[in-house]
Amino acid sequence: MNKDQKDGVVKQAKGKVNEVVGKVTGDRAQEAKGDVQQAAGKVQKGAGDARENVKDALKKH
């Protein structure tokens, strides 16, 4: 697992916490912030996954 994968998962988790807190407290701004954090985390993890796939492919050759 590379840094982008790890950081992406952390961002997703933080985003989920913010989303849930926003829903519970009725704070739509915090809920939206959580949604944005989760999306950013997914993108970052996806970039890390792609990097790992390239690295693995290069090892096979």
N, C-alpha and C positions, 0 to 999 in steps of 0.2 A: 504494500500500500504506500503510495507516494504522498507528498505533502498536499497536493491539490485534492486528492481523494479524501484524506483525513479532514482537511479544512472545510471541504464541501459538506461532509457529513455533520461537522460541528455547526456550520451555518444553518443547515436544515433543522437540526435539533433546536437551536436558539430561535429560529423562526417559528417552529411549532409551539414553543413555549409562549412566545409573544402573541401568536394567533389565539391560543387558548385563553391567555390572560385577558386579551382584548375582548373575546366573546363573553367571558364571565363577567367582566366589569362594564361591558357595553361600550367600550372605547374602540370605535371603528378605526381610528387612526393607528392604534397599536395593533389591531387585527390586520390591517392592511400592511403595516410594517412587517409583521410576521410572514405574510404571504410573499412579500418581496424577498425577504431573507431566505425563505425556503426555495424560491425560484433561483436565486443567485447561488445557493448551495448546490442545487441540482446541476446547474451549468458548470460550476467549478468541479464538482465530482465527475461529471461527464468528460471534462477536459483531462482530468487525471486518469480516468479509465482509458481514454484514447491514447494517452501517453504510455500507459502500461501495455496496452495492446501492441503498440509500435515496438516498444522495447522487447516484448516477448517474441514478436515476429522476427525481429533482427537476431535474437538469440538462436532461433531455429535454423538460420541460414549460415 
